Amino acid sequence: MLPQPPQPTTVDTMRALALLPLLITLTAQASDVTVLVRPGATPNGPTEFPTIQNAIDHAPEPTAGGRVTIRITPGTYKERLWIPQNRPNLTLVGLGTKPEDTVITSDHFAKTSGGTFFTETVEVNGNGFAADNLTFANTAGNVGQAVAVSVLADRAIFKRCRFLGYQDTLFANYGRQYYVDSYIEGAVDYVFGNATAVFDRVQFHTVAPGYITAQSRLRPDDPTGYVIRNSHLTFAPGAEGTAMTDNAAKKTAHGVFLGRPWRPYSRVVFLNTRIDKGLEPAGWSDWNNGNVLTTAFYAEDGSSGPGADTADRTPFAKRLTSAQRRTFETRTFLNGPDRWNPEAEAAKLP
């Protein structure tokens, strides 16, 4: 008869149980992939890449549920990036000390590119995208539509990022999106589209008379819209000039509007936001489009600063009840059936 193997002792069992959390952690960590973008690196990796797009295309695949993190050395990258649907859970991180140190830029615009949606510097289609400590720019200038970033993905997070453009800077058009501690610059409709998006502690800097938002909700019961909270609206010198006529502003508009409705049920809410001098007193534009403000949902609550006086706002602007205000809290507005917590996810970024 073969000798019986020794039976595990109580001490052995306790040691095994103590190691179990470590093994689980190591397994979870092993599912992720981290690579570096360094100009001059050999193309196609596997750990270093010369361009950001090369890293997006050729970084190793993580195991199921894993994330690819692309760390980008400081510099100016004259690239146009495309993140496809089959590259979900991708994070781009700038390694500079501030977002200005790592810039992704191009200068395409609609008149020479075949339309607005062929101009973006970066297009995001993969769900679960995140970016941290980066600048995204379209430097075409005042030449018409020229998109810096197009986001067509669910559960997207931008933290400590800068978005630079003039017209149509940020196309926030699909899925749930969260922008925090960031800066967005433009003049005309420079945040537009039909995403369900929250902008928290974001500076919106308008460089010429125009419109901050052009949200495009299609139906009154759609959950989409923009919530801008704890933010700051600033205006370059000259932005308060007269540059357009508008029915809602009694034909002559002076300065910048909070938004205008790209579609009839457009929805934008400002909460606890400081508004500097330079805002058109009417607040909201009807795009010279009849009674469209009667179907749009535009509201402010808790505004402060020189531009916060609502006495001359269009009469169609809404006053929020306490119950309505609660629906625009970040966790509630972006929750969804998967109970996504964007604040917690953003806190995990470097």
C-alpha positions in Angstrom: 0.0 0.0 0.0 1.3 3.4 -0.9 1.9 5.8 1.9 -0.8 8.4 2.5 0.1 12.0 1.7 0.4 14.3 4.7 -2.8 16.0 5.6 -2.8 19.8 5.7 -2.6 21.2 9.2 -4.6 24.1 10.6 -1.6 26.3 10.1 -1.3 25.4 6.4 -4.9 26.2 5.9 -4.6 29.5 7.5 -1.5 30.4 5.4 -3.4 29.5 2.2 -6.4 31.6 3.2 -4.1 34.5 4.0 -2.5 34.3 0.5 -5.8 34.1 -1.3 -6.5 37.9 -1.4 -3.0 38.5 -2.7 -3.5 35.9 -5.5 -6.8 37.4 -6.4 -5.2 40.9 -6.6 -2.3 39.6 -8.7 -4.7 37.9 -11.1 -6.7 41.2 -11.4 -3.6 43.2 -12.0 -2.3 40.7 -14.6 -5.4 41.4 -16.8 -4.3 45.0 -17.4 -1.8 46.3 -20.0 0.3 49.4 -19.6 2.5 50.8 -22.5 4.5 53.9 -23.1 4.5 56.4 -26.1 7.9 57.8 -26.7 8.8 59.5 -29.9 11.7 57.6 -31.5 10.6 54.2 -30.1 10.4 51.2 -32.5 7.0 50.9 -34.1 4.5 48.2 -33.0 5.7 47.7 -29.4 5.1 45.6 -27.5 5.8 48.0 -24.6 6.9 51.2 -26.2 5.5 53.0 -29.3 6.5 56.1 -31.3 3.0 57.5 -31.8 -0.2 57.4 -29.8 -2.2 55.8 -32.7 0.5 53.1 -33.1 0.0 52.3 -29.4 -3.8 52.3 -29.8 -3.5 49.9 -32.7 -0.9 47.5 -31.5 -0.8 47.5 -27.7 -1.3 43.9 -26.4 -4.9 42.9 -25.6 -5.7 42.6 -21.9 -7.5 39.6 -20.6 -11.3 39.8 -20.3 -12.4 42.9 -18.4 -8.9 44.4 -18.4 -7.8 47.9 -19.3 -5.1 49.2 -21.6 -3.4 52.3 -20.2 -1.2 54.3 -22.6 1.2 56.6 -20.9 2.3 59.5 -23.1 5.6 61.4 -22.7 5.3 65.2 -22.8 5.4 66.9 -26.2 3.2 68.0 -29.0 1.7 65.1 -31.1 0.4 66.2 -34.5 -1.9 63.2 -34.8 -5.5 62.4 -35.5 -6.6 59.6 -33.2 -9.3 57.0 -33.8 -10.3 54.8 -30.9 -12.5 52.0 -32.4 -15.4 50.1 -30.7 -13.2 47.0 -30.4 -10.7 48.9 -28.2 -12.9 49.4 -25.0 -11.5 50.3 -21.6 -8.7 52.4 -22.9 -7.0 55.1 -20.8 -4.7 57.9 -22.2 -2.5 59.5 -19.5 -0.2 62.5 -20.1 3.0 62.2 -18.1 3.7 66.0 -17.8 3.2 68.0 -14.7 0.2 69.7 -16.2 -2.2 69.1 -19.2 -0.4 71.8 -21.3 2.7 69.6 -21.4 1.1 66.9 -23.6 -0.8 68.1 -26.6 -2.7 66.2 -29.3 -3.5 68.5 -32.2 -4.6 68.8 -35.8 -6.2 71.6 -37.9 -8.8 70.0 -40.1 -12.1 72.0 -40.7 -15.3 71.3 -42.4 -14.9 73.3 -45.6 -11.8 71.4 -46.7 -12.6 68.0 -45.0 -16.0 67.1 -46.4 -18.1 68.2 -43.4 -18.0 68.7 -39.6 -17.7 65.0 -38.7 -14.5 64.6 -40.7 -12.6 67.2 -38.8 -12.0 65.8 -35.3 -8.5 65.5 -33.9 -9.7 62.6 -31.7 -12.7 60.3 -32.1 -13.7 58.0 -29.3 -15.9 55.0 -30.1 -14.8 52.5 -27.5 -16.8 52.3 -24.3 -15.1 52.8 -21.0 -12.6 55.4 -22.3 -10.7 57.6 -20.0 -8.2 60.5 -20.4 -6.2 62.3 -17.8 -3.8 65.3 -17.9 -4.0 65.9 -21.7 -4.7 68.8 -24.1 -6.8 68.1 -27.2 -6.7 70.8 -29.8 -8.1 71.8 -33.2 -6.1 74.8 -34.3 -8.1 75.6 -37.5 -9.4 78.8 -35.9 -12.4 80.9 -37.0 -13.0 79.0 -40.3 -16.3 77.2 -39.4 -16.8 73.8 -37.8 -13.5 72.2 -36.5 -13.9 69.5 -33.9 -11.1 68.8 -31.3 -12.8 65.7 -29.7 -15.7 63.6 -30.8 -17.1 61.2 -28.1 -19.4 58.5 -29.3 -19.0 56.1 -26.4 -20.6 55.1 -23.1 -18.9 55.6 -19.7 -16.3 58.1 -20.9 -14.3 60.1 -18.4 -12.1 63.1 -19.0 -10.1 64.4 -16.0 -7.7 67.4 -15.9 -8.0 67.8 -19.7 -8.1 70.8 -22.0 -10.2 71.1 -25.1 -9.2 73.9 -27.5 -11.0 75.1 -30.6 -13.3 77.8 -32.0 -16.5 76.3 -33.4 -17.7 72.8 -32.4 -14.8 72.1 -30.1 -16.3 69.1 -28.3 -18.9 66.8 -29.9 -20.4 65.1 -26.8 -22.9 63.1 -28.7 -23.5 59.6 -27.3 -23.6 57.6 -24.1 -22.8 58.8 -20.6 -19.9 61.1 -20.2 -18.2 62.7 -17.2 -15.8 65.7 -17.4 -14.1 66.9 -14.3 -11.4 69.5 -13.4 -11.1 70.4 -17.0 -11.0 73.4 -19.4 -13.0 73.9 -22.6 -12.5 76.8 -25.0 -14.3 78.0 -28.1 -16.9 80.5 -29.4 -19.7 78.9 -31.4 -21.6 75.9 -30.2 -18.4 74.6 -28.7 -20.0 71.9 -26.7 -22.6 70.1 -28.9 -24.4 66.8 -29.4 -26.8 64.5 -27.6 -24.8 62.7 -24.9 -25.9 62.3 -21.3 -23.1 64.4 -19.9 -22.0 66.0 -16.6 -19.4 68.7 -16.5 -18.1 69.1 -12.9 -15.6 71.9 -11.9 -15.0 72.8 -15.6 -14.0 76.2 -16.9 -15.8 77.2 -20.1 -13.8 80.0 -21.7 -15.5 81.8 -24.6 -13.2 83.7 -26.9 -15.7 85.6 -29.1 -19.5 86.3 -29.2 -21.4 83.0 -29.6 -22.9 80.1 -27.8 -21.5 77.7 -25.2 -23.8 74.7 -25.8 -25.9 73.3 -28.7 -27.5 70.3 -27.1 -29.6 68.1 -29.4 -32.1 66.0 -27.4 -34.7 64.6 -29.9 -37.6 63.7 -27.6 -39.0 65.1 -24.3 -38.6 61.7 -22.6 -35.0 61.0 -23.7 -32.5 60.9 -20.7 -29.9 62.9 -22.5 -28.7 66.4 -21.8 -25.9 68.4 -20.3 -25.5 69.2 -16.6 -22.9 71.8 -15.9 -22.2 72.0 -12.1 -19.7 73.8 -9.8 -18.1 75.3 -12.9 -16.9 78.7 -14.1 -17.8 80.7 -17.3 -15.2 83.1 -18.4 -15.0 85.4 -21.4 -12.1 86.8 -23.4 -12.0 90.5 -24.0 -14.4 91.4 -26.8 -16.6 88.3 -26.2 -19.3 90.7 -24.9 -19.5 92.5 -28.3 -22.5 92.5 -30.6 -22.2 89.9 -33.3 -25.6 88.4 -34.0 -29.4 89.0 -33.9 -31.7 86.7 -31.9 -35.4 86.7 -31.2 -34.9 85.7 -27.6 -32.6 88.6 -27.0 -35.0 91.0 -28.8 -33.1 91.0 -32.0 -29.7 92.4 -30.8 -27.5 90.2 -28.7 -24.5 91.4 -26.7 -22.1 88.8 -25.7 -22.4 85.0 -25.2 -25.4 82.8 -24.8 -25.5 79.8 -22.4 -26.8 77.8 -25.3 -29.1 77.4 -28.2 -31.2 74.4 -29.2 -29.7 72.3 -32.0 -32.9 70.1 -31.7 -36.3 71.1 -30.3 -36.0 69.2 -27.0 -32.5 70.4 -26.2 -31.7 70.1 -22.4 -29.0 72.0 -20.5 -28.8 72.7 -16.8 -26.3 74.9 -14.9 -25.9 74.3 -11.2 -23.8 76.3 -8.7 -21.8 77.9 -11.5 -20.0 81.3 -11.5 -20.7 83.5 -14.5 -18.3 86.3 -15.2 -19.2 89.5 -17.1 -19.8 88.8 -20.8 -23.0 86.8 -20.8 -25.9 87.9 -23.0 -28.6 88.8 -20.3 -31.3 86.8 -22.2 -29.2 83.7 -21.4 -30.6 81.3 -23.9 -31.0 81.7 -27.7 -33.9 80.4 -29.8 -31.6 80.3 -32.9 -34.3 82.6 -34.5 -36.4 79.5 -34.7 -39.9 80.5 -33.6 -41.1 78.9 -30.4 -38.3 76.3 -30.0 -37.6 77.6 -26.4 -41.0 76.4 -25.4 -40.0 72.7 -26.0 -36.3 73.0 -24.8 -35.4 72.5 -21.1 -33.0 75.2 -20.0 -32.4 76.0 -16.4 -30.0 77.6 -13.9 -29.8 77.2 -10.2 -27.3 78.6 -7.7 -25.5 80.8 -10.3 -23.2 83.5 -9.0 -21.0 86.3 -10.3 -21.6 89.3 -12.5 -23.5 87.4 -15.2 -25.8 85.5 -12.8 -28.6 88.0 -12.7 -31.6 86.2 -14.2 -34.0 89.2 -14.3 -33.6 89.6 -18.1 -33.4 85.9 -18.9 -35.8 84.6 -21.5 -39.1 83.8 -19.8 -38.9 80.2 -21.1 -36.0 79.4 -18.8 -37.0 76.9 -16.1 -36.8 77.2 -12.4 -35.9 73.9 -10.8 -37.8 72.4 -7.9 -35.8 70.6 -5.2 -37.0 67.3 -6.7 -35.8 68.2 -10.2 -32.5 69.4 -8.9 -31.9 66.0 -7.3 -32.3 64.3 -10.7 -29.4 66.3 -12.0 -27.0 65.2 -9.3 -24.0 63.4 -11.0 -24.6 59.9 -9.7 -28.3 60.1 -10.4 -28.1 61.6 -13.9 -25.3 59.2 -15.1 -26.3 56.2 -13.1 -28.0 53.9 -15.7 -29.0 50.2 -15.2 -25.3 49.3 -14.5 -25.2 51.8 -11.6 -22.1 53.5 -13.0 -20.3 55.7 -10.5 -18.2 58.1 -12.6 -16.9 60.0 -9.6 -15.4 56.9 -8.1 -13.9 55.8 -11.4 -12.4 59.3 -12.0 -10.8 59.2 -8.5 -8.8 56.1 -9.6 -7.1 58.0 -12.4 -3.6 59.2 -11.6 
